[in-house]
Amino acid sequence: MRGAGVLTGRVAFDAPSGTTDAFGGVTVIWAEGVPVAAQWLYSRGDESVQSARNAGRSAFKIRVRSSEATRAITTDHRMRDIRTGTIWNIIEVDALSFEARRARLVFIVVEGPVIN
């Protein structure tokens, strides 16, 4: 990756927080994350990506700059495309590999979009 021009998308990573209702059921409330610049990469690879495609879902690898906030993202979070409002499930986060650390990036594999 050369320069910031590659990170042309805008996404946010929303964190879950649960509340319990009067009947003991848990309701998930999403705390909206701060938008960050991102690059969408078409993911064609492993078995989980292929099975998602076979089920009619898309899988992408998202590249964002490494920061304290982006390194804290887990598969419990969800990703929101700022421009379209589309929600994506996070299925993998890589902030620790040599490539990610060397380039100061976090790679996130997402699947979706999520249908409400």
C-alpha contacts under 8 A as a table, 3 or more apart, distances in Angstrom:
res1	aa1	res2	aa2	distance
1	M	6	V	7.21
1	M	103	A	7.85
2	R	5	G	7.86
2	R	6	V	7.40
3	G	6	V	6.70
4	A	7	L	5.66
5	G	8	T	6.30
6	V	38	A	7.97
6	V	39	Q	6.27
7	L	37	A	5.36
7	L	38	A	4.52
7	L	39	Q	4.52
7	L	63	R	7.65
7	L	64	V	7.31
8	T	37	A	6.21
8	T	38	A	6.03
8	T	39	Q	6.07
9	G	37	A	5.59
9	G	38	A	4.76
9	G	39	Q	5.69
9	G	40	W	7.15
10	R	35	P	6.15
10	R	36	V	5.60
10	R	37	A	4.81
10	R	38	A	5.67
10	R	81	D	6.35
10	R	82	I	5.51
10	R	83	R	6.83
11	V	35	P	5.31
11	V	36	V	5.57
11	V	37	A	6.60
11	V	38	A	6.51
11	V	79	M	6.69
11	V	80	R	5.53
11	V	81	D	4.58
11	V	82	I	5.12
11	V	83	R	7.94
12	A	32	E	7.28
12	A	33	G	5.20
12	A	34	V	5.61
12	A	35	P	4.39
12	A	36	V	6.11
12	A	79	M	5.72
12	A	80	R	5.20
12	A	81	D	6.65
12	A	82	I	6.70
13	F	32	E	6.99
13	F	33	G	4.99
13	F	34	V	7.21
13	F	35	P	7.59
13	F	73	I	7.32
13	F	77	H	6.34
13	F	78	R	5.61
13	F	79	M	4.52
13	F	80	R	6.24
14	D	30	W	5.85
14	D	31	A	5.46
14	D	32	E	4.61
14	D	33	G	4.73
14	D	77	H	5.62
14	D	78	R	5.35
14	D	79	M	6.22
14	D	80	R	7.26
15	A	30	W	5.59
15	A	31	A	5.23
15	A	32	E	6.75
15	A	33	G	6.96
15	A	76	D	7.28
15	A	77	H	4.84
15	A	78	R	6.83
16	P	28	V	6.21
16	P	29	I	5.86
16	P	30	W	4.69
16	P	31	A	6.28
16	P	76	D	6.93
16	P	77	H	6.16
17	S	28	V	5.67
17	S	29	I	5.23
17	S	30	W	6.13
17	S	31	A	7.12
18	G	26	V	6.05
18	G	27	T	5.49
18	G	28	V	4.49
18	G	29	I	5.91
19	T	26	V	5.51
19	T	27	T	5.28
19	T	28	V	6.52
19	T	29	I	7.43
20	T	23	F	7.79
20	T	24	G	5.63
20	T	25	G	5.50
20	T	26	V	4.53
20	T	27	T	6.25
21	D	24	G	5.41
21	D	25	G	5.44
21	D	26	V	6.38
21	D	27	T	7.28
22	A	25	G	7.47
35	P	82	I	7.20
36	V	64	V	7.24
37	A	64	V	6.30
37	A	65	R	7.56
38	A	62	I	6.46
38	A	63	R	5.49
38	A	64	V	4.77
38	A	65	R	7.64
39	Q	62	I	5.63
39	Q	63	R	5.05
39	Q	64	V	6.72
40	W	60	F	6.54
40	W	61	K	6.14
40	W	62	I	4.85
40	W	63	R	6.65
41	L	60	F	5.71
41	L	61	K	5.01
41	L	62	I	5.99
41	L	63	R	7.59
42	Y	59	A	7.21
42	Y	60	F	4.98
42	Y	61	K	6.32
43	S	49	V	7.25
43	S	59	A	5.94
43	S	60	F	4.81
43	S	61	K	5.69
44	R	49	V	6.65
44	R	50	Q	7.27
44	R	59	A	7.89
45	G	49	V	6.24
45	G	50	Q	7.06
46	D	49	V	5.46
46	D	50	Q	6.39
47	E	50	Q	5.05
47	E	51	S	6.03
48	S	51	S	5.12
48	S	52	A	6.09
49	V	52	A	5.13
49	V	53	R	6.34
49	V	58	S	7.84
49	V	59	A	5.95
50	Q	53	R	5.10
50	Q	54	N	6.25
51	S	54	N	4.95
51	S	55	A	6.26
52	A	55	A	5.10
52	A	56	G	6.42
52	A	57	R	5.11
52	A	58	S	6.47
52	A	59	A	7.00
52	A	111	E	7.45
53	R	56	G	5.03
53	R	57	R	5.04
53	R	58	S	5.73
53	R	59	A	7.39
54	N	57	R	7.37
57	R	111	E	6.64
57	R	112	G	5.32
57	R	113	P	6.93
58	S	111	E	5.63
58	S	112	G	5.49
58	S	113	P	7.12
59	A	109	V	6.95
59	A	110	V	5.59
59	A	111	E	4.41
59	A	112	G	6.64
60	F	109	V	5.71
60	F	110	V	5.44
60	F	111	E	6.58
61	K	107	F	6.54
61	K	108	I	5.53
61	K	109	V	4.36
61	K	110	V	6.30
62	I	107	F	5.64
62	I	108	I	4.98
62	I	109	V	6.12
62	I	110	V	7.31
63	R	105	L	6.58
63	R	106	V	5.89
63	R	107	F	4.77
63	R	108	I	6.48
64	V	70	T	7.56
64	V	105	L	5.64
64	V	106	V	5.40
64	V	107	F	6.64
65	R	70	T	7.45
65	R	104	R	6.22
65	R	105	L	4.49
65	R	106	V	6.09
66	S	69	A	7.99
66	S	70	T	5.84
66	S	71	R	6.32
66	S	95	A	7.45
66	S	104	R	5.19
66	S	105	L	4.47
66	S	106	V	5.33
67	S	70	T	5.21
67	S	71	R	5.99
68	E	71	R	5.32
68	E	72	A	6.36
69	A	72	A	5.25
69	A	73	I	6.95
70	T	73	I	5.43
70	T	106	V	6.87
71	R	95	A	6.06
71	R	106	V	6.87
73	I	76	D	7.95
73	I	77	H	6.43
73	I	93	V	7.24
74	T	77	H	5.65
74	T	90	I	7.61
74	T	92	E	7.74
74	T	93	V	6.45
75	T	78	R	7.38
75	T	89	N	7.72
75	T	90	I	5.06
75	T	91	I	5.61
75	T	92	E	6.22
75	T	93	V	6.98
76	D	90	I	7.34
77	H	89	N	7.63
77	H	90	I	6.62
78	R	87	I	6.92
78	R	88	W	5.95
78	R	89	N	5.20
78	R	90	I	5.68
79	M	87	I	5.80
79	M	88	W	5.07
79	M	89	N	6.43
79	M	90	I	6.69
79	M	110	V	7.67
80	R	85	G	6.02
80	R	86	T	5.66
80	R	87	I	4.59
80	R	88	W	6.23
81	D	84	T	5.67
81	D	85	G	5.19
81	D	86	T	5.27
81	D	87	I	6.54
81	D	88	W	7.97
82	I	85	G	5.36
82	I	86	T	7.65
86	T	113	P	6.38
86	T	114	V	7.41
87	I	112	G	7.34
87	I	113	P	5.71
87	I	114	V	5.44
88	W	110	V	5.92
88	W	111	E	5.67
88	W	112	G	4.96
88	W	113	P	4.96
88	W	114	V	5.58
89	N	110	V	5.45
89	N	111	E	5.25
89	N	112	G	6.13
89	N	113	P	7.43
89	N	114	V	6.90
90	I	93	V	7.54
90	I	108	I	7.00
90	I	109	V	6.04
90	I	110	V	4.48
90	I	111	E	6.46
91	I	108	I	7.71
91	I	109	V	5.67
91	I	110	V	5.61
91	I	111	E	6.83
92	E	108	I	5.71
92	E	109	V	5.01
92	E	110	V	7.17
93	V	106	V	7.27
93	V	107	F	5.99
93	V	108	I	4.54
93	V	109	V	6.46
94	D	97	S	6.45
94	D	100	A	7.07
94	D	106	V	5.80
94	D	107	F	5.07
94	D	108	I	6.21
95	A	100	A	5.62
95	A	101	R	6.67
95	A	105	L	6.83
95	A	106	V	4.58
95	A	107	F	6.41
96	L	100	A	6.21
96	L	101	R	6.09
97	S	100	A	5.26
97	S	101	R	6.22
98	F	101	R	5.23
98	F	102	R	5.87
99	E	102	R	5.25
99	E	103	A	6.12
100	A	103	A	5.39
100	A	104	R	5.76
100	A	105	L	4.91
100	A	106	V	5.78
100	A	107	F	6.97
101	R	104	R	4.91
101	R	105	L	6.42
101	R	106	V	7.96
102	R	105	L	7.84
